[in-house]
């Protein structure tokens, strides 16, 4: 009986001691708060090189054929002979029925003698400024002579008046008379800046050779 009372007294004392001094006897357990650290990520944008647009490729089923271009050919036209050049063209043999004179024909003078009566006509060597061509019409190649393959030349004599127009043009000589009319007609259409002597425009006597030649292919 005494033992039960003593045990009960001890148990009661322990309970009271625990209530009074329990917080000092048992250390306080501290709970560390979880701290979340958010790391800031620094993103650097790298500039990308500019991409060039690729050329658009158009597919076609058509076969590409090479162009067959022939070299341009010159027409058979009369040429103006240059005073500082000499060109000897190969002439084909004359066809049957066409007579070619061995020497150059002297053409009689056909001019208007009264046109420049009382006026002095100057030679080129006497001028301060020689006539300058402004327009030169090309002669027409005579059809019969071209078909026959005949070349030739004509020396045309004429006067350039104070207006720059051609007067009294005629064939002084020629290799074939068939070329004379075409040469004279062409030169008669030429225009010049008149020759000058002593500060004024003057009539000028001139000569020009017109060469008719067939271009070789």
KEKE-3310 file (N, C-alpha, C; in steps of 0.2 Angstrom, whole numbers, plus 5000, padded with zeros to 4 digits):
npx = (5004:5009:5019:5013:5008:5019:5024:5015:5016:5028:5027:5017:5025:5034:5027:5022:5035:5039:5029:5032:5046:5049:5051:5064:5071:5070:5078:5074:5068:5073:5066:5072:5068:5064:5072:5070:5079:5079:5088:5093:5093:5104:5101:5109:5107:5112:5117:5111:5118:5113:5102:5104:5092:5089:5091:5076:5072:5067:5059:5059:5053:5056:5067:5083:5088:5103:5107:5108:5116:5120:5135:5133:5131:5139:5131:5131:5137:5141:5157:5166:5180:5195:5207:5220:5222:5223:5215:5215:5204:5199:5194:5181:5181:5175:5158:5151:5147:5148:5156:5172:5181:5198:5205:5202:5187:5186:5175:5164:5163:5149:5141:5134:5139:5136:5132:5141:5146:5156:5160:5172:5179:5186:5200:5204:5216:5218:5210:5206:5198:5193:5179:5167:5160:5143:5132:5131:5126:5124:5129:5118:5121:5123:5111:5113:5127:5130:5124:5132:5144:5153:5165:5169:5175:5172:5177:5171:5167:5164:5156:5156:5144:5141:5132:5134:5129:5129:5135:5134:5139:5148:5154:5170:5179:5179:5179:5169:5156:5143:5143:5142:5131:5124:5134:5136:5123:5122:5132:5127:5117:5124:5128:5137:5147:5151:5166:5179:5186:5196:5188:5175:5161:5165:5163:5169:5180:5179:5184:5180:5183:5172:5170:5164:5162:5161:5158:5167:5162)
npy = (4994:5006:5007:5009:5022:5029:5028:5034:5047:5050:5050:5060:5071:5071:5074:5087:5093:5092:5099:5112:5115:5109:5115:5121:5110:5102:5105:5117:5114:5120:5125:5126:5138:5135:5142:5149:5152:5161:5161:5173:5172:5178:5182:5184:5191:5185:5193:5188:5184:5192:5184:5181:5182:5168:5166:5164:5149:5144:5131:5123:5114:5116:5113:5121:5129:5133:5149:5151:5162:5171:5179:5197:5204:5215:5227:5229:5243:5259:5267:5280:5287:5289:5303:5300:5286:5271:5258:5243:5233:5216:5212:5203:5193:5201:5198:5189:5198:5211:5225:5231:5246:5249:5260:5274:5284:5299:5312:5323:5340:5346:5359:5374:5388:5401:5402:5406:5418:5432:5431:5426:5410:5400:5390:5376:5377:5390:5395:5401:5394:5378:5370:5361:5345:5343:5335:5320:5311:5294:5286:5277:5260:5255:5244:5234:5234:5229:5217:5211:5210:5220:5232:5250:5267:5285:5301:5316:5332:5348:5363:5372:5383:5399:5396:5384:5374:5361:5364:5363:5350:5336:5322:5320:5311:5293:5275:5266:5271:5269:5271:5285:5293:5289:5293:5307:5312:5309:5316:5329:5331:5334:5343:5357:5366:5382:5387:5399:5414:5428:5431:5430:5420:5411:5405:5388:5378:5360:5343:5326:5308:5295:5279:5263:5248:5230:5222:5209:5192)
npz = (5000:5004:4995:4983:4985:4986:4973:4966:4970:4966:4952:4950:4954:4944:4933:4936:4936:4923:4917:4922:4919:4907:4894:4896:4898:4887:4872:4860:4845:4830:4814:4799:4787:4771:4759:4743:4730:4717:4702:4691:4674:4662:4646:4631:4616:4601:4586:4571:4555:4540:4529:4512:4499:4490:4472:4462:4455:4440:4433:4418:4404:4391:4378:4377:4364:4355:4348:4331:4323:4309:4303:4301:4284:4273:4262:4244:4241:4234:4237:4244:4238:4247:4248:4252:4252:4244:4236:4228:4221:4217:4201:4193:4178:4163:4158:4144:4130:4136:4134:4138:4140:4138:4142:4152:4149:4141:4146:4138:4142:4151:4156:4163:4157:4160:4173:4183:4178:4178:4191:4202:4204:4216:4218:4229:4235:4236:4247:4263:4271:4268:4259:4269:4271:4274:4271:4262:4250:4245:4230:4219:4215:4198:4191:4181:4180:4193:4192:4183:4189:4189:4193:4196:4193:4195:4191:4198:4194:4200:4207:4222:4228:4236:4245:4249:4241:4228:4212:4194:4192:4185:4175:4174:4170:4168:4172:4166:4157:4161:4175:4177:4177:4189:4198:4196:4199:4213:4219:4216:4225:4237:4252:4258:4270:4265:4256:4262:4260:4264:4274:4269:4261:4247:4230:4226:4217:4215:4215:4215:4218:4214:4219:4213:4219:4222:4236:4243:4248)
capx = (5000:5014:5023:5008:5007:5026:5025:5010:5018:5034:5024:5014:5030:5038:5023:5023:5041:5039:5025:5036:5053:5050:5054:5071:5075:5071:5080:5069:5071:5072:5065:5075:5064:5067:5073:5071:5083:5078:5093:5091:5097:5105:5102:5112:5104:5117:5114:5112:5120:5107:5102:5102:5087:5091:5087:5071:5074:5061:5060:5056:5054:5058:5074:5086:5092:5108:5105:5112:5117:5125:5138:5130:5135:5138:5127:5135:5136:5147:5161:5169:5188:5199:5213:5226:5221:5223:5213:5214:5199:5199:5188:5179:5181:5168:5153:5150:5142:5149:5163:5175:5186:5205:5207:5197:5184:5185:5168:5164:5161:5142:5140:5131:5145:5134:5130:5146:5149:5157:5162:5179:5179:5193:5203:5204:5223:5218:5206:5208:5195:5190:5172:5166:5154:5138:5128:5134:5121:5127:5126:5115:5125:5119:5109:5116:5134:5131:5122:5137:5149:5158:5167:5172:5175:5170:5179:5166:5170:5158:5157:5152:5143:5142:5127:5136:5126:5134:5133:5138:5142:5148:5159:5176:5181:5176:5181:5164:5151:5137:5143:5143:5125:5123:5139:5134:5116:5123:5136:5123:5113:5128:5128:5143:5148:5155:5173:5180:5192:5196:5182:5168:5160:5166:5163:5175:5180:5181:5183:5179:5182:5167:5172:5159:5165:5157:5161:5168:5159)
capy = (5000:5012:5007:5012:5029:5032:5028:5039:5053:5052:5051:5066:5076:5071:5077:5094:5096:5092:5105:5119:5115:5105:5119:5122:5103:5099:5110:5119:5112:5126:5122:5131:5139:5134:5149:5147:5157:5161:5164:5177:5170:5183:5179:5188:5189:5186:5196:5183:5187:5193:5179:5184:5179:5164:5167:5160:5145:5142:5125:5123:5108:5117:5113:5128:5128:5138:5153:5151:5168:5172:5186:5202:5205:5222:5227:5231:5250:5263:5269:5286:5286:5294:5305:5297:5279:5267:5251:5239:5228:5211:5213:5197:5194:5203:5193:5189:5203:5217:5228:5236:5250:5248:5266:5278:5288:5306:5314:5330:5345:5348:5364:5380:5393:5408:5402:5410:5423:5438:5429:5422:5404:5399:5383:5374:5379:5397:5397:5401:5388:5374:5368:5356:5342:5342:5329:5316:5306:5288:5284:5270:5255:5253:5237:5230:5233:5225:5210:5208:5210:5225:5238:5255:5273:5291:5307:5321:5339:5352:5370:5373:5390:5402:5393:5377:5369:5359:5367:5361:5343:5332:5317:5322:5305:5287:5269:5264:5277:5267:5273:5292:5296:5288:5297:5314:5313:5308:5322:5335:5332:5335:5350:5359:5373:5385:5389:5406:5418:5435:5432:5429:5414:5411:5399:5384:5372:5354:5336:5320:5302:5290:5272:5258:5241:5225:5219:5201:5189)
capz = (5000:5004:4989:4978:4986:4984:4966:4963:4972:4962:4945:4950:4954:4938:4928:4937:4934:4916:4914:4923:4916:4901:4889:4897:4898:4880:4868:4855:4838:4825:4808:4794:4782:4764:4755:4736:4727:4709:4698:4685:4669:4657:4639:4626:4609:4596:4580:4566:4549:4535:4524:4506:4496:4484:4466:4461:4449:4436:4429:4411:4400:4384:4377:4375:4358:4353:4342:4325:4320:4304:4303:4296:4278:4270:4256:4239:4240:4231:4242:4242:4238:4251:4244:4255:4252:4237:4237:4222:4221:4212:4197:4190:4171:4161:4155:4137:4128:4139:4131:4143:4137:4141:4145:4154:4144:4143:4145:4136:4147:4150:4161:4162:4157:4162:4180:4187:4174:4182:4198:4203:4207:4219:4219:4236:4237:4237:4252:4270:4274:4263:4261:4274:4269:4279:4269:4256:4247:4242:4224:4218:4211:4193:4192:4176:4182:4198:4190:4179:4193:4186:4197:4192:4197:4191:4194:4197:4194:4202:4211:4228:4228:4243:4250:4251:4236:4222:4205:4188:4193:4178:4175:4171:4167:4171:4169:4163:4156:4165:4182:4177:4179:4196:4202:4196:4203:4220:4221:4215:4231:4243:4255:4261:4272:4260:4258:4264:4258:4266:4279:4266:4258:4240:4226:4226:4212:4218:4211:4220:4214:4217:4217:4214:4220:4225:4242:4243:4254)
cpx = (5004:5018:5019:5008:5014:5026:5020:5013:5024:5032:5021:5019:5033:5033:5023:5029:5042:5035:5029:5042:5054:5053:5061:5075:5076:5072:5075:5072:5068:5071:5067:5070:5068:5067:5074:5074:5082:5084:5091:5096:5098:5106:5104:5110:5110:5114:5116:5114:5114:5108:5100:5097:5090:5087:5082:5073:5067:5062:5056:5057:5056:5065:5077:5090:5097:5106:5110:5112:5122:5128:5134:5135:5133:5135:5132:5133:5142:5151:5165:5177:5191:5205:5219:5226:5221:5221:5212:5210:5200:5193:5187:5180:5175:5164:5153:5145:5143:5156:5166:5181:5193:5207:5201:5194:5184:5178:5168:5161:5153:5141:5137:5137:5142:5132:5135:5150:5150:5159:5168:5177:5185:5194:5204:5211:5223:5214:5209:5204:5191:5183:5172:5160:5149:5133:5131:5129:5125:5124:5123:5119:5120:5117:5112:5123:5135:5129:5128:5144:5155:5159:5169:5172:5174:5173:5174:5169:5163:5161:5153:5151:5143:5137:5128:5132:5131:5131:5137:5142:5142:5154:5165:5179:5179:5179:5176:5158:5145:5137:5142:5137:5123:5128:5137:5128:5117:5127:5132:5119:5117:5127:5135:5143:5153:5162:5174:5186:5192:5190:5175:5168:5161:5165:5169:5174:5183:5181:5183:5179:5177:5169:5166:5163:5160:5161:5161:5165:5164)
cpy = (5006:5013:5011:5020:5033:5033:5033:5046:5055:5053:5058:5072:5076:5075:5085:5097:5097:5098:5112:5120:5111:5109:5121:5115:5101:5105:5111:5117:5117:5123:5128:5131:5138:5140:5147:5153:5157:5165:5167:5175:5176:5180:5185:5186:5191:5188:5191:5187:5187:5188:5182:5179:5175:5166:5162:5156:5143:5136:5125:5117:5109:5117:5119:5126:5134:5142:5152:5157:5169:5179:5191:5203:5212:5222:5230:5239:5254:5266:5276:5285:5291:5296:5302:5290:5277:5260:5248:5233:5223:5211:5206:5198:5196:5198:5194:5195:5210:5219:5233:5239:5249:5254:5270:5283:5295:5309:5321:5334:5347:5353:5370:5386:5400:5408:5407:5415:5429:5437:5425:5416:5402:5392:5382:5377:5386:5399:5397:5396:5384:5372:5362:5352:5342:5337:5326:5310:5300:5287:5277:5266:5253:5245:5232:5229:5229:5218:5207:5208:5214:5231:5244:5262:5279:5297:5313:5328:5343:5359:5370:5381:5393:5400:5386:5372:5367:5361:5364:5355:5339:5327:5319:5317:5299:5281:5266:5269:5275:5269:5281:5295:5295:5292:5304:5316:5313:5315:5329:5336:5333:5342:5351:5365:5377:5387:5396:5408:5425:5436:5432:5423:5415:5405:5395:5379:5366:5348:5331:5314:5298:5283:5267:5251:5236:5222:5211:5198:5186)
cpz = (5000:4998:4983:4979:4985:4977:4963:4964:4967:4955:4945:4950:4948:4933:4929:4935:4927:4913:4916:4920:4910:4895:4889:4896:4891:4875:4862:4848:4833:4818:4803:4789:4775:4760:4747:4733:4719:4706:4692:4679:4664:4651:4635:4619:4604:4589:4574:4559:4544:4530:4517:4503:4490:4478:4464:4454:4446:4432:4423:4408:4393:4384:4374:4369:4356:4347:4337:4321:4315:4304:4298:4290:4275:4263:4251:4238:4237:4237:4239:4243:4243:4247:4246:4255:4245:4238:4230:4223:4215:4208:4194:4182:4168:4158:4148:4135:4131:4137:4136:4140:4141:4145:4148:4149:4146:4141:4143:4141:4146:4156:4159:4162:4160:4169:4184:4183:4178:4189:4197:4207:4209:4219:4227:4239:4239:4243:4259:4274:4269:4264:4265:4272:4275:4277:4263:4255:4244:4235:4223:4213:4205:4193:4187:4177:4188:4197:4186:4183:4191:4191:4193:4196:4192:4195:4192:4198:4196:4206:4217:4229:4236:4248:4252:4246:4231:4216:4200:4189:4186:4179:4171:4167:4171:4168:4165:4163:4160:4172:4182:4180:4186:4201:4202:4200:4210:4222:4220:4221:4237:4245:4258:4265:4268:4262:4259:4262:4260:4270:4276:4262:4250:4236:4225:4221:4215:4213:4217:4216:4218:4214:4218:4214:4224:4231:4241:4249:4258)
residu = (UNK:UNK:UNK:UNK:UNK:UNK:UNK:UNK:UNK:UNK:UNK:UNK:UNK:UNK:UNK:UNK:UNK:UNK:UNK:UNK:UNK:UNK:UNK:UNK:UNK:UNK:UNK:UNK:UNK:UNK:UNK:UNK:UNK:UNK:UNK:UNK:UNK:UNK:UNK:UNK:UNK:UNK:UNK:UNK:UNK:UNK:UNK:UNK:UNK:UNK:UNK:UNK:UNK:UNK:UNK:UNK:UNK:UNK:UNK:UNK:UNK:UNK:UNK:UNK:UNK:UNK:UNK:UNK:UNK:UNK:UNK:UNK:UNK:UNK:UNK:UNK:UNK:UNK:UNK:UNK:UNK:UNK:UNK:UNK:UNK:UNK:UNK:UNK:UNK:UNK:UNK:UNK:UNK:UNK:UNK:UNK:UNK:UNK:UNK:UNK:UNK:UNK:UNK:UNK:UNK:UNK:UNK:UNK:UNK:UNK:UNK:UNK:UNK:UNK:UNK:UNK:UNK:UNK:UNK:UNK:UNK:UNK:UNK:UNK:UNK:UNK:UNK:UNK:UNK:UNK:UNK:UNK:UNK:UNK:UNK:UNK:UNK:UNK:UNK:UNK:UNK:UNK:UNK:UNK:UNK:UNK:UNK:UNK:UNK:UNK:UNK:UNK:UNK:UNK:UNK:UNK:UNK:UNK:UNK:UNK:UNK:UNK:UNK:UNK:UNK:UNK:UNK:UNK:UNK:UNK:UNK:UNK:UNK:UNK:UNK:UNK:UNK:UNK:UNK:UNK:UNK:UNK:UNK:UNK:UNK:UNK:UNK:UNK:UNK:UNK:UNK:UNK:UNK:UNK:UNK:UNK:UNK:UNK:UNK:UNK:UNK:UNK:UNK:UNK:UNK:UNK:UNK:UNK:UNK:UNK:UNK:UNK:UNK:UNK:UNK:UNK:UNK)
# end
